[in-house]
Amino acid sequence: MAGILITDTRMQRIHHPYDGGADVFLATSDERDRMRDRHADWLSGHPSGL
């Protein structure tokens, strides 16, 4: 199924899965940095990080 967004009840965090990956939108840059550091192996190997 396409176009799925999974959110918390206040819509401050969004998970958007798709074929080949997912996008994650978090409430703060600190939260983003913690997620990036904790799950570095999930990130793209492309130099831009995309």
Buried (B, 14 or more C-beta within 10 A) or exposed (E): EEEEEEEEEEEEBBBBEEEEEEEBEBEEEEEEEEBBEEEEEEEEEEEEEE
